[in-house]
Amino acid sequence: MSGNVPERPRANFVAALNVRRNAVRGFAFSLLFTAAVLVLFVFLPGTRRPTPYYLALGFVLVASLGSLATTVLTLVSAYRLAKDTDLD
């Protein structure tokens, strides 16, 4: 019976869902999006407030949007994997 149990079930599950690839894509997208937002709304028009405040807000945007994009991409991977897996 112990022959049916995989050695690393969590690692296999994470690998099957392509979590690492999804995280790289999600955080790359969030980094580009945040850079565009900062350039368009902060640096081009000019600002009188200190830049570290905007950089802190940019970090929050990168972290939250990256997490959200990673979650959505992983859910899409899970849906595709469930759709491809035939349980009959």
ABEGO torsion letter per residue (X at the ends): XAAABBABAAAAAAAAAGAAAAAAAAAAAAAAAAAAAAAAAAAAAEBABBAAAAAAAAAAAAAAAAAAAAAAAAAAAAAAAAAABBAX
